[in-house]
């Protein structure tokens, strides 16, 4: 039996990759927030913002090389521009969203810093995926002009995968 590879299947695969990278990013963020907030005794909101930035940088590298590898930037200039775009979009969503959610949970529910950070990450995840897929790691048809590589999976509808039962 043959099953067509649809755009939806590709989106699901990318969402799973995004979440795998995100899971590693959560570990980076929690370790960093523990370091800044508990070891260095920084203000909890500053500790959160710095930890989020550490996770954003971590996630960018993994998304560039794993999640959206077929859309990878080739030239260093393009990688830097993409990093700036990633930081300005998902970084801004993550920092603003995390600081807001952490602040609300710590003040209103007296939640511990690490627990509040976990809830904040979950709250920002979907918005960050959409922004990353549609804006930061988007495919440019004119790959010579932009320096981005052409996607390997440009047309899911034309490829078929055989499954033996």
Backbone bond lengths (Angstrom), bond angles and torsions (degrees), N, CA, C in turn:
res aa  C-N    CA-C-N  psi(-1)  N-CA   C-N-CA  omega(-1)  CA-C   N-CA-C  phi
1 X - - - 1.450 - - 1.515 108.56 -
2 X 1.290 116.78 142.95 1.449 123.45 -177.63 1.530 110.19 -111.73
3 X 1.324 116.61 133.07 1.459 121.02 -179.88 1.522 108.47 -117.64
4 X 1.350 118.71 123.79 1.459 119.36 179.77 1.523 111.04 -69.86
5 X 1.320 115.86 143.53 1.463 121.35 174.92 1.519 107.18 -86.85
6 X 1.274 116.71 109.19 1.454 121.57 -175.95 1.513 111.12 -95.12
7 X 1.314 114.35 165.64 1.460 120.73 175.54 1.525 110.08 -59.13
8 X 1.338 116.40 -37.76 1.464 120.79 -179.68 1.526 111.24 -63.89
9 X 1.344 116.55 -40.49 1.461 120.13 178.61 1.528 110.21 -63.81
10 X 1.326 116.65 -40.07 1.463 120.47 176.88 1.512 111.76 -64.30
11 X 1.325 115.85 -38.91 1.459 120.70 178.92 1.532 110.87 -66.25
12 X 1.324 116.13 -39.75 1.472 120.67 177.97 1.530 110.02 -64.16
13 X 1.343 116.51 -45.33 1.478 119.56 177.64 1.521 110.82 -58.85
14 X 1.325 116.15 -43.48 1.471 119.70 -179.32 1.532 110.37 -66.38
15 X 1.337 117.43 -39.58 1.469 121.85 178.17 1.524 110.15 -61.30
16 X 1.347 116.89 -40.72 1.467 120.51 178.22 1.528 111.13 -65.85
17 X 1.336 116.64 -42.28 1.469 120.01 176.49 1.526 110.27 -62.63
18 X 1.328 115.71 -43.88 1.462 121.29 179.02 1.526 110.29 -56.85
19 X 1.326 116.30 -44.05 1.456 120.02 -179.49 1.523 113.12 -71.60
20 X 1.333 117.51 -31.41 1.469 119.71 174.94 1.524 110.22 -64.26
21 X 1.335 115.65 -44.84 1.468 119.52 176.19 1.524 109.51 -63.71
22 X 1.324 115.65 -41.77 1.462 119.93 178.77 1.514 112.82 -60.23
23 X 1.332 117.08 -37.46 1.469 120.51 178.21 1.531 110.82 -62.59
24 X 1.341 115.16 -41.71 1.473 118.02 175.87 1.532 109.83 -65.55
25 X 1.333 116.08 -39.59 1.466 120.68 178.56 1.520 112.30 -62.27
26 X 1.331 116.77 -35.55 1.468 120.36 176.98 1.529 109.64 -61.68
27 X 1.324 116.23 -42.86 1.469 119.84 177.84 1.522 110.61 -61.38
28 X 1.329 116.68 -44.26 1.470 120.54 177.57 1.524 109.67 -60.10
29 X 1.335 116.09 -46.74 1.466 119.86 -178.02 1.520 111.46 -63.15
30 X 1.313 117.93 -44.81 1.464 120.03 -178.05 1.526 111.99 -67.38
31 X 1.330 116.43 -39.37 1.472 118.68 175.59 1.525 110.85 -64.01
32 X 1.324 115.76 -41.72 1.468 119.59 -179.68 1.526 111.34 -68.31
33 X 1.335 117.95 -41.59 1.467 119.64 -179.91 1.528 110.16 -66.97
34 X 1.327 116.45 -35.40 1.466 119.65 175.31 1.530 109.65 -63.72
35 X 1.335 116.51 -45.60 1.459 120.69 -179.28 1.533 111.31 -62.05
36 X 1.343 115.95 -51.95 1.468 118.91 -177.86 1.520 112.27 -69.61
37 X 1.343 116.99 -42.59 1.464 120.24 -174.33 1.510 114.69 -82.50
38 X 1.332 117.02 -39.04 1.463 120.00 -174.87 1.524 113.21 -98.75
39 X 1.319 117.01 -42.87 1.468 119.87 -178.52 1.531 110.31 -78.35
40 X 1.333 117.14 -52.03 1.476 120.54 -179.23 1.526 112.83 -84.86
41 X 1.341 116.98 -9.85 1.459 124.06 179.58 1.527 113.26 56.55
42 X 1.333 115.01 38.92 1.464 120.23 175.25 1.524 108.54 -74.23
43 X 1.325 116.55 158.09 1.451 122.69 174.73 1.530 108.56 -52.34
44 X 1.326 117.76 140.87 1.466 121.26 -173.68 1.530 112.54 -60.31
45 X 1.320 119.26 -36.41 1.460 120.13 -179.87 1.522 111.68 -73.59
46 X 1.347 117.36 -36.29 1.471 119.72 174.20 1.517 110.62 -66.45
47 X 1.320 116.04 -42.09 1.465 120.44 178.02 1.525 110.24 -60.15
48 X 1.324 116.66 -40.83 1.468 121.43 178.79 1.527 110.77 -64.52
49 X 1.326 116.87 -47.81 1.468 120.38 -178.72 1.532 111.36 -61.41
50 X 1.322 118.16 -43.77 1.464 121.53 179.20 1.530 111.26 -66.47
51 X 1.319 116.63 -39.52 1.462 120.56 179.18 1.524 111.05 -66.86
52 X 1.323 116.59 -39.49 1.460 120.02 177.51 1.525 110.10 -62.61
53 X 1.313 117.32 -42.83 1.471 120.07 179.45 1.529 110.71 -62.55
54 X 1.319 117.42 -39.71 1.470 120.06 176.54 1.524 110.11 -61.10
55 X 1.324 117.54 -42.76 1.468 121.21 179.03 1.527 111.20 -68.03
56 X 1.320 117.87 -37.98 1.468 121.60 178.85 1.525 110.12 -61.24
57 X 1.324 117.59 -45.44 1.469 120.85 178.78 1.528 111.04 -63.97
58 X 1.309 116.61 -43.72 1.463 121.83 176.51 1.530 110.54 -57.96
59 X 1.334 115.82 -50.26 1.456 120.59 -176.90 1.521 112.15 -64.17
60 X 1.330 117.85 -36.13 1.456 120.35 179.39 1.532 110.54 -58.18
61 X 1.318 116.06 -47.81 1.465 120.15 -178.36 1.528 110.05 -59.22
62 X 1.318 117.60 -46.40 1.456 121.10 -179.33 1.526 112.11 -68.31
63 X 1.320 117.80 -39.99 1.472 119.40 178.58 1.527 110.89 -64.75
64 X 1.302 116.73 -40.44 1.467 121.14 179.75 1.525 110.77 -63.58
65 X 1.328 117.25 -39.16 1.462 121.53 -174.36 1.528 114.79 -96.43
66 X 1.328 117.35 -14.62 1.465 119.90 -174.65 1.535 112.30 -128.66
67 X 1.309 117.31 -62.52 1.466 120.77 -173.62 1.516 112.63 -62.43
68 X 1.332 116.20 -47.79 1.470 121.37 -179.21 1.524 110.22 -118.37
69 X 1.322 117.61 42.38 1.467 120.65 -174.51 1.524 112.85 -62.06
70 X 1.329 117.98 -30.36 1.458 119.45 179.14 1.522 112.01 -74.45
71 X 1.316 116.79 -8.67 1.470 121.39 177.05 1.529 110.68 -112.24
72 X 1.309 117.07 19.27 1.457 122.93 -174.32 1.520 112.86 -58.36
73 X 1.307 115.52 140.73 1.458 120.68 173.91 1.521 107.99 -75.02
74 X 1.328 116.92 141.60 1.458 121.62 -177.15 1.524 110.71 -96.31
75 X 1.309 117.04 -54.22 1.466 121.65 -176.35 1.528 110.77 -77.71
76 X 1.317 116.44 145.65 1.470 121.09 178.86 1.519 111.78 -56.74
77 X 1.315 115.71 -38.99 1.470 120.40 179.54 1.526 110.01 -60.14
78 X 1.329 116.16 -42.10 1.463 120.84 -179.98 1.530 111.63 -67.87
79 X 1.331 116.75 -37.39 1.463 120.14 176.58 1.523 109.57 -63.27
80 X 1.319 116.75 -44.34 1.467 120.70 179.34 1.526 111.04 -63.34
81 X 1.330 116.69 -44.24 1.469 119.71 178.08 1.529 111.01 -62.52
82 X 1.317 116.55 -40.14 1.461 120.40 178.42 1.526 110.29 -65.88
83 X 1.338 117.30 -41.91 1.464 120.67 177.30 1.528 110.62 -60.26
84 X 1.316 116.45 -43.15 1.468 119.52 178.00 1.528 110.61 -62.68
85 X 1.337 115.90 -42.21 1.458 119.93 177.40 1.519 112.22 -64.01
86 X 1.332 116.31 -41.85 1.464 121.35 178.87 1.520 110.10 -63.08
87 X 1.328 115.87 -44.44 1.459 120.50 179.79 1.522 111.23 -65.93
88 X 1.337 116.78 -39.53 1.462 120.36 -178.19 1.532 112.42 -71.40
89 X 1.326 116.97 -27.85 1.469 119.39 -178.38 1.521 110.89 -98.61
90 X 1.322 116.94 -75.07 1.469 118.86 -177.29 1.523 111.59 -67.19
91 X 1.320 116.09 -32.56 1.467 118.90 176.24 1.519 111.13 -62.97
92 X 1.318 116.00 -44.21 1.469 120.26 179.37 1.532 110.76 -66.33
93 X 1.346 116.42 -44.43 1.472 119.97 177.57 1.521 109.62 -60.23
94 X 1.334 116.46 -44.82 1.465 120.56 -177.88 1.520 112.19 -66.20
95 X 1.313 116.83 -47.93 1.468 118.75 -177.80 1.519 110.62 -66.35
96 X 1.330 117.37 -50.78 1.469 119.87 -179.18 1.531 110.70 -62.75
97 X 1.333 116.55 -46.75 1.460 120.09 -179.39 1.512 112.88 -64.06
98 X 1.325 116.51 -43.94 1.468 120.21 -179.71 1.525 111.49 -65.99
99 X 1.316 116.87 -45.35 1.465 119.41 -179.66 1.533 110.09 -62.84
100 X 1.337 117.16 -41.80 1.466 120.94 179.32 1.527 111.27 -64.10
101 X 1.335 116.93 -50.60 1.464 120.64 -177.87 1.533 110.96 -65.39
102 X 1.323 116.98 -43.70 1.475 120.00 178.93 1.524 110.23 -61.42
103 X 1.324 116.30 -44.94 1.461 120.61 179.30 1.526 111.05 -59.29
104 X 1.333 116.29 -47.63 1.464 120.32 -179.76 1.521 111.85 -63.02
105 X 1.332 117.03 -47.24 1.463 120.10 -177.70 1.524 112.76 -66.57
106 X 1.320 116.33 -38.18 1.469 118.76 -179.58 1.527 111.32 -71.10
107 X 1.325 116.42 -37.92 1.471 119.47 -178.65 1.527 112.19 -80.34
108 X 1.329 116.99 -47.36 1.461 120.57 -173.82 1.525 112.89 -80.62
109 X 1.340 116.91 -38.24 1.460 119.74 -174.93 1.527 112.54 -111.38
110 X 1.315 116.94 1.19 1.464 122.00 -178.39 1.535 111.32 54.46
111 X 1.351 115.15 36.54 1.462 120.87 -179.67 1.524 110.39 -72.53
112 X 1.332 117.39 144.72 1.471 120.16 174.50 1.532 110.33 -65.33
113 X 1.323 116.65 154.61 1.460 123.05 -175.95 1.524 112.60 -55.10
114 X 1.333 118.89 -47.61 1.458 121.11 -177.38 1.535 112.10 -67.42
115 X 1.314 117.49 -39.38 1.465 121.45 178.30 1.523 110.02 -65.66
116 X 1.319 116.72 -44.19 1.467 121.06 178.43 1.526 110.62 -60.40
117 X 1.329 117.35 -37.96 1.466 121.29 178.23 1.526 111.70 -65.46
118 X 1.317 118.22 -39.26 1.471 120.99 177.81 1.529 111.19 -61.21
119 X 1.315 116.98 -45.47 1.462 120.66 178.11 1.525 111.12 -63.89
120 X 1.307 117.27 -38.25 1.465 121.35 -179.07 1.529 111.30 -65.58
121 X 1.324 116.40 -41.79 1.466 120.56 178.83 1.527 110.24 -61.05
122 X 1.318 117.23 -45.64 1.462 121.31 179.17 1.527 110.80 -61.29
123 X 1.301 117.35 -39.71 1.464 121.28 -178.55 1.526 112.25 -65.49
124 X 1.315 118.28 -30.81 1.467 122.38 -176.52 1.531 113.48 -92.54
125 X 1.311 118.37 -10.83 1.460 122.40 -171.01 1.524 114.40 -59.58
126 X 1.316 118.27 -51.97 1.464 120.79 -176.26 1.526 111.72 -63.34
127 X 1.319 116.65 -44.25 1.471 120.43 178.86 1.530 110.30 -59.43
128 X 1.310 117.14 -41.34 1.465 120.54 -179.78 1.521 112.35 -67.54
129 X 1.327 117.87 -36.14 1.466 119.98 177.58 1.522 110.71 -63.49
130 X 1.308 116.71 -47.60 1.466 120.83 -178.58 1.530 110.47 -62.01
131 X 1.312 117.18 -46.42 1.469 120.86 179.77 1.527 110.25 -61.96
132 X 1.326 117.27 -43.27 1.469 120.81 -179.14 1.524 111.24 -64.57
133 X 1.323 116.77 -47.67 1.456 120.53 -175.79 1.524 112.44 -68.83
134 X 1.316 117.57 -40.57 1.460 121.02 -174.04 1.527 114.35 -88.30
135 X 1.322 118.43 -24.85 1.452 120.34 -174.17 1.526 114.46 -121.77
136 X 1.313 117.43 -52.21 1.470 120.29 -172.71 1.523 112.13 -74.80
137 X 1.333 117.47 -50.27 1.460 121.61 -175.85 1.529 111.74 -104.79
138 X 1.306 117.04 28.59 1.471 120.00 -178.54 1.519 109.89 -68.53
139 X 1.311 114.44 152.31 1.461 121.29 178.20 1.517 109.11 -85.17
140 X 1.323 116.14 133.85 1.458 122.43 176.03 1.516 108.22 -104.43
141 X 1.325 116.49 124.65 1.466 120.74 -177.87 1.519 112.10 -60.84
142 X 1.300 117.94 -34.85 1.465 122.11 -178.80 1.525 108.82 -92.84
143 X 1.343 116.28 78.04 1.461 119.87 -174.21 1.522 112.95 -65.75
144 X 1.318 119.14 -25.93 1.466 120.16 178.23 1.527 111.06 -69.63
145 X 1.329 116.12 -36.16 1.457 119.80 -179.09 1.524 111.76 -72.89
146 X 1.319 117.08 -39.36 1.452 120.19 -173.51 1.519 113.71 -92.62
147 X 1.327 116.80 -23.04 1.456 119.00 -176.89 1.510 113.51 85.83
148 X 1.337 118.38 7.74 1.449 121.35 178.88 1.519 109.39 -94.31
149 X 1.310 115.70 147.55 1.463 119.93 -179.96 1.518 109.70 -77.85
150 X 1.310 115.89 154.17 1.462 120.76 177.76 1.520 109.26 -74.48
151 X 1.316 117.82 147.41 1.468 120.15 -178.08 1.517 111.94 -73.31
152 X 1.332 115.60 143.36 1.452 121.13 176.37 1.519 110.05 -74.23
153 X 1.338 116.71 -29.28 1.456 121.71 -174.86 1.525 110.69 -109.32
154 X 1.329 116.95 47.14 1.460 120.68 -174.54 1.519 112.03 -64.08
155 X 1.301 117.96 -33.27 1.459 119.63 -177.51 1.522 109.92 -133.56
156 X 1.326 116.06 99.22 1.450 120.65 179.72 1.521 110.96 -70.83
157 X 1.325 117.38 -32.86 1.458 120.22 -173.25 1.523 112.77 -68.43
158 X 1.326 119.88 -23.20 1.451 122.21 -177.69 1.532 112.61 -88.22
159 X 1.334 117.11 -17.62 1.454 120.32 -178.14 1.523 109.50 -98.05
160 X 1.309 115.05 143.28 1.442 120.11 177.60 1.528 109.00 -125.44
161 X 1.304 115.14 148.05 1.452 121.58 178.04 1.527 107.22 -115.38
162 X 1.319 117.31 129.34 1.463 120.50 179.03 1.513 109.39 -88.71
163 X 1.320 113.92 135.87 1.450 120.54 177.80 1.521 107.33 -125.06
164 X 1.313 115.61 123.33 1.467 119.90 178.76 1.513 109.17 -91.47
165 X 1.310 115.35 132.54 1.460 119.97 178.52 1.504 111.14 -108.59
